[in-house]
Amino acid sequence: MACIDVDALAQFETDAKCGRPDAMYNLGLAYSTGQGVDVDFIAAHKWFNLAALRGSDEAKSWRASISKEMNTSQIAEAQRLAREWLSIFK
């Protein structure tokens, strides 16, 4: 996997705000693998969930995979954050 740098992360965040599922997926990858950021399964799940809602099958698979490493309260927090994000950036 290629290393994700700070500039790429900033661009992914900008593109995610425009509704691009590939950017959301890439943010999920970054947070799930620690590429350019600390590993954060809650943030990763949120981004994979948002990408999955927009049709990314890869995001669905990654979301399912990291869910196995999370407890129910972490998954609930990730889902809450995804809903919050959707309320701001539909």
C-alpha positions in Angstrom: 0.0 0.0 0.0 1.3 3.4 -0.9 2.1 5.8 1.9 -0.6 8.5 2.3 0.9 12.0 3.1 -0.7 15.0 4.8 -1.4 16.7 1.5 -3.3 13.6 0.2 -5.3 13.4 3.4 -6.3 17.0 3.1 -7.4 16.4 -0.5 -9.3 13.3 0.5 -11.2 15.3 3.2 -12.0 18.0 0.7 -13.2 15.5 -1.9 -15.2 13.6 0.8 -17.1 16.8 1.6 -18.1 16.8 -2.1 -19.6 13.3 -1.7 -16.8 11.3 -3.4 -17.0 7.7 -2.2 -13.4 7.0 -3.3 -12.1 9.8 -1.0 -14.2 8.5 1.9 -12.8 5.0 1.2 -9.3 6.3 1.1 -9.8 8.1 4.4 -11.1 4.8 5.9 -7.9 3.1 4.6 -5.7 5.8 6.1 -7.3 5.5 9.6 -7.5 1.7 9.6 -3.9 1.2 8.6 -2.2 4.3 10.2 -1.1 5.8 6.9 -0.4 9.5 7.6 -2.5 9.4 10.8 -2.7 7.3 14.0 -4.8 4.1 13.7 -8.4 5.0 14.7 -10.9 2.3 14.0 -13.8 4.5 14.9 -12.8 7.1 12.3 -12.1 4.3 9.8 -15.5 2.7 10.3 -17.2 6.1 9.9 -15.4 6.7 6.6 -16.0 3.2 5.3 -19.6 3.4 6.3 -20.0 6.7 4.4 -18.3 5.2 1.3 -20.4 2.1 1.6 -23.6 4.2 1.6 -22.4 5.6 -1.7 -21.9 2.2 -3.2 -18.3 1.2 -2.5 -18.2 -2.6 -2.2 -14.5 -2.4 -1.0 -15.6 -0.1 1.8 -18.3 -2.6 2.9 -15.6 -5.3 3.1 -13.2 -3.2 5.1 -15.9 -2.0 7.4 -16.9 -5.6 8.2 -13.3 -6.5 8.7 -12.5 -3.8 11.2 -15.8 -4.2 13.0 -14.4 -7.5 14.2 -11.7 -5.5 16.1 -14.2 -3.1 17.7 -16.7 -3.4 20.6 -20.3 -2.4 20.3 -19.8 1.0 21.8 -17.1 1.9 19.4 -19.2 0.8 16.4 -22.1 2.9 17.8 -19.8 5.9 18.1 -18.6 5.4 14.5 -22.2 5.2 13.3 -23.1 8.3 15.3 -20.2 10.2 13.8 -21.3 9.1 10.3 -24.8 10.3 10.9 -23.5 13.6 12.2 -21.3 14.0 9.1 -24.2 13.3 6.8 -26.3 15.9 8.6 -23.6 18.5 7.7 -22.4 17.3 4.3 -25.3 15.7 2.5 
